């Protein structure tokens, strides 16, 4: 039995905890509220406190960074939080396994692979890119061990998912207004598969010191995914239209989260594809079948 520390209890942190608990590991989940999954030791702590986090992580095999600061506060909240986890990993010898995303690449004209340069110019992408560069530099200097998993847009993640948040309107038979072009291919990662990928790289020393892409369940366009969900729910084919950018910017005047979206609009205006072939080949993983993922999305929405 190994011991692990997970910072964050959202869909990814909870998924990692469930994976580890099922195999009999000791799991400590750190959140500011102290709430977390059943079976874990749930600790109320602001993970910015490197000394307290270090104490919790003594003897742990890995620290999983599954935190999720408020979207509009990434620029201010991520740097001290990431630095604290780097410090705790360096002091304790625990592997630092980072749950990340595809923002660091910026706009691209081909499927994204883990070896592509991090050329983003967006504020959120720069934050994420620096987090990995700092972790990698410490890893290469021999100060700690680090690995990163980059997920595509999530499914079965509630309001964090472009697909899941459309379900109330879809089930009510309403017109669906989505971000960007509803007909361009787009990669989707099931949150359970993101958790599986994180645990797999943490278990594989040969995976450390580099980034990996989480398993991709589908490259469906938004219209395709929502049409499939409607069919599974016994609903008519939905009307799916793009939300005009001027409306998005208008809503952003009153909603701090929505105000962050225009700079990332490139992700939904052109094909946005994550290549997970290295993860499948080198780690021997396969994604959860897409129909099963969609059914879990409906189940989470109460259907």
Phi, psi and omega in degrees: 000131176253164177248142182223149174245130178241123176263112182112139181230035171281197181303324183281311179301317178294321178296318177296316179301316180299318179301313184289320180295323181296333180263006172094013180280160175272129186231127173248124179249126184253122172219161178292332181275338185084005179267144180191187185290150175298141178097340178267161169273108186263122188242132176276113183198138170278112187293356173294338179284095185295325181294314180293321179294321177300317178301316180295327187271359179301124179086358181282146177285328182204152168249122177262120176272093178243025181289164181208080178302161177308134189304320183279000181242017181304315186299325181266326189269330184290316185305310180291328179292314178296320180296322179296318180290325174299316180298314181296320179294319180294319183289326187259342185083004178288143172296141173257113180251117190255127172272116184230196182218194187260008185299328187296339182284331187073189179297135180224162181245019178207169178303140181280136176236155184298341181269002178290148178292151178270090189255017182298154171238003180280154183298317181288322177296321179295322177299312181294320179297317180294324178302316180287319180299320178295316180294318181294319179298319178293322178296312183292335177278355180080014181277335179199178175242134185218154176208152182227142174240128182252114181269151170281188178298138188276151168236145189066058180218021177060226184290349177279357186247131177297331180279307185300323184287351175274348189297319178303316179291320179299314182291337178270001178075023182269164174294140182255125179252116186245162177283133174077200181277118183290353187249005179271144178300145185210132181279141180233134177245125173290134184302324177296326178286327175299315179297318179298320180294319179298314180295322181296316180289328177294329181279349189244098180306329180291346179272345187289154177086011178206164178271155178227154174264135175296157177302140179254123182277331183195155170247028178302148167289167178298320180297316179300313183297317182289327176293319177297318179297319179298317179297318180295329181271000181072029180253159179292163177304125184282153170273118183242121182230151178286142175281121181302143182299326181294327177291319178300315180293325178295312178299325180297340176294337184244352183229114185295327179291312180298328180298340181277348191282326184304323182291344179255012185299335180302335183290340182239007179257349179214166178307135183227092193241129176260128178267110181257018187298324179294321179296317180293315185286314188276331182255354177068031182257156174223144182288157171298135181306138185303316178301324178292322178297314180298321179295322177293327175297315177296319179298319179295334179271005177092017178248000000 
